């Protein structure tokens, strides 16, 4: 089991070619739900956003990628991240999500008085809203298809900006399982 949004179609093709007898069931859920399902034995493994405090020590964690956060703004908006946050409504990435909490902390450091106009759980929906001029947001860097599908400006938050760590997790007892290794390698 993996977070279907994170595992690429190319990885699935490669996995199917190399291990035709392996069955993979994709489950899309937020990281906390995937970890709960893993602890309960309903999932074998997952690709999740590592919590800021490192994650459960009962699980085996293997880092996959670090994704920087960026500020997304309407295509014609000018200025740096702080200026854009001051001038435009803030579309807050849902703060109950690991990434949303990180983004909210960053926005509060830049603009302590800023209030959100919208709170949205989907980064895809946020990008669509930003491209329509509804505001600006701090989110993990959008995937390439979103960057090509919508007109918006992406502002780097620099080396000191937030990021999120994407990791592969499974139960420690399963960490050396051949099936897990095959999916992880793909």
C-alpha positions in Angstrom: 0.0 0.0 0.0 1.2 3.5 -0.8 0.0 7.0 -1.0 -1.1 6.9 -4.7 -0.4 10.6 -5.1 3.3 10.1 -4.3 4.1 6.8 -6.2 4.5 7.6 -9.8 2.9 5.7 -12.7 6.5 5.0 -14.0 7.3 3.3 -10.6 4.2 1.1 -10.9 5.1 0.1 -14.5 8.6 -0.8 -13.4 7.4 -2.7 -10.4 4.9 -4.7 -12.6 7.6 -5.5 -15.1 10.1 -6.7 -12.5 7.6 -8.4 -10.2 4.6 -9.6 -12.1 3.2 -11.7 -9.3 3.2 -8.8 -6.8 -0.2 -7.2 -6.1 -0.2 -3.5 -5.1 -3.3 -1.8 -3.8 -3.1 1.9 -3.8 -4.8 3.8 -1.0 -5.1 7.6 -1.0 -5.3 9.2 2.5 -3.5 11.8 4.6 -0.3 10.7 6.3 -1.8 10.4 9.8 -4.6 8.1 8.5 -2.0 5.9 6.7 0.1 5.6 9.8 -2.9 4.6 11.9 -3.9 2.0 9.3 -0.3 0.7 9.3 -0.2 0.4 13.1 -3.6 -1.4 13.0 -2.3 -3.9 10.4 -4.7 -2.7 7.6 -1.7 -1.6 5.5 1.7 -3.2 4.9 3.6 0.0 4.1 3.0 3.6 3.1 4.6 6.7 1.6 3.9 9.6 4.0 5.0 13.0 5.1 7.3 12.5 8.0 5.9 14.3 11.1 8.0 17.2 12.3 8.9 15.3 15.5 10.4 12.3 13.5 7.6 9.8 13.5 6.8 6.6 15.5 9.8 4.7 16.7 7.8 1.5 16.2 8.0 1.9 12.4 10.9 1.7 10.0 11.4 5.0 8.2 13.3 5.4 4.9 13.5 8.9 3.5 12.6 9.3 -0.2 12.6 13.0 -0.9 12.6 16.5 0.6 10.0 18.8 -0.9 10.4 22.6 -0.4 7.5 24.8 0.3 6.9 27.7 -2.0 4.5 30.6 -2.1 2.0 30.4 -5.0 0.5 33.7 -6.2 -1.5 34.8 -9.2 0.6 34.9 -12.4 0.6 38.7 -12.5 1.3 39.3 -8.8 4.6 41.1 -8.0 6.7 41.1 -4.9 8.5 38.8 -2.5 6.7 36.3 -0.2 6.1 38.7 2.6 4.8 41.5 0.3 2.5 39.1 -1.5 1.1 37.8 1.8 0.4 41.3 3.0 -1.3 42.4 -0.3 -3.4 39.3 -1.0 -5.9 37.1 0.8 -4.3 34.0 2.3 -5.5 30.6 1.2 -4.3 28.5 4.1 -3.3 24.9 3.5 -5.3 23.0 6.1 -3.5 23.3 9.4 -4.6 19.9 10.6 -2.4 18.3 8.0 1.4 18.0 8.7 2.3 20.2 5.8 -0.5 22.7 6.6 0.8 23.2 10.1 4.3 23.8 8.8 3.0 26.3 6.2 0.9 28.2 8.9 3.9 28.5 11.2 5.9 30.0 8.3 3.2 32.5 7.4 2.8 33.5 11.1 6.5 34.2 11.2 6.3 36.5 8.1 3.0 38.1 8.9 1.9 37.5 12.5 -1.4 39.4 12.0 -2.4 37.6 8.8 -5.9 35.9 8.9 -6.8 33.3 6.3 -9.6 33.9 3.8 -10.0 30.2 3.0 -8.7 27.0 4.5 -8.3 24.1 2.0 -7.0 20.6 2.4 -6.0 20.0 -1.3 -2.9 21.6 -2.8 -4.5 21.0 -6.2 -7.5 23.1 -5.2 -5.3 25.8 -3.8 -3.3 26.1 -7.0 -6.6 26.3 -9.0 -7.9 29.0 -6.6 -4.6 31.0 -6.8 -4.6 30.8 -10.6 -8.1 32.4 -10.5 -6.8 35.3 -8.4 -8.4 34.3 -5.1 -5.3 34.8 -3.0 -1.8 33.4 -2.2 -0.7 30.3 -0.3 2.3 28.6 1.1 2.3 24.9 0.0 4.7 22.2 -0.9 6.1 22.8 -4.4 3.3 21.8 -6.8 3.8 18.8 -9.0 4.9 19.4 -12.6 1.4 18.6 -14.1 -0.1 21.4 -11.9 2.6 23.8 -12.9 1.7 23.2 -16.5 -2.0 23.1 -16.1 -2.5 26.5 -14.3 -1.1 30.0 -14.7 0.4 31.0 -11.4 3.6 32.4 -10.0 5.8 30.3 -7.8 8.0 32.2 -5.3 10.9 30.4 -3.7 11.1 30.7 0.1 14.9 30.2 0.0 17.2 27.9 1.9 15.6 28.9 5.3 12.1 28.2 4.0 10.2 25.2 5.2 10.2 21.8 3.5 8.7 18.4 4.1 10.3 15.0 4.2 8.5 12.3 2.3 9.3 8.8 3.7 8.5 5.1 3.1 7.3 3.5 6.3 6.5 -0.1 7.3 6.5 -2.1 10.6 10.0 -2.8 11.8 9.3 -6.5 11.6 8.6 -6.1 7.9 11.6 -3.8 7.0 13.6 -6.6 5.4 10.7 -8.2 3.5 11.4 -8.8 -0.2 8.1 -7.4 -1.3 8.7 -4.2 0.6 12.2 -3.9 -0.9 10.8 -4.4 -4.4 8.2 -1.6 -4.0 10.7 0.7 -2.3 13.3 0.2 -5.0 10.7 1.0 -7.7 
